[in-house]
Each structure stands twice: as C-alpha cells, then as structure tokens.
Amino acid sequence: MTQRIAADVFRDGRWAGIRSWSYHRPQWQVVTLWKAPNLSVVSVDDVAGHPALAEAADALRRELGGW
C-alpha cells in the first residue's frame, strides 16, 4: 500500500481504514484506522526490550539500534 493510495482512500471519506499486507512480510496484515469511535486506549506498553520487537527485527533482518 503506497502512501498515495492510503491518502486517496482517506480523502474519499467513505472508509474507516484500510487493510493491506506488509511489503517485507506479505503474510503479515497491516491495518490502519483513522475513524474508530468504538475503540479506546486501554493501555500503552513500552516496546523497549519487548520480545515481539526482537522477533520482528529478526524476521525483517533489521538492527534494533538503541532499543
């Protein structure tokens, strides 16, 4: 999903978001929401040192840098 396509869908105003696939891992779903009135933040977790972050970095073959 390109930024241009996402911007076009957003400007259209008929959609609450989009679902696409990851460029790096097509089996990973990417969901972007900009209208979600029934959702609320329950908690915010610090990702530094989180095992999922290390797994994602490994799967994408990326260095975590200062994380």
Secondary structure, DSSP 4 states (H G I P E B T S, - for coil): --HHHHHHHHHH-S-SEEEEE-SS-TTSEEEEES--TT---------TT-HHHHHHHHHTT---TT-
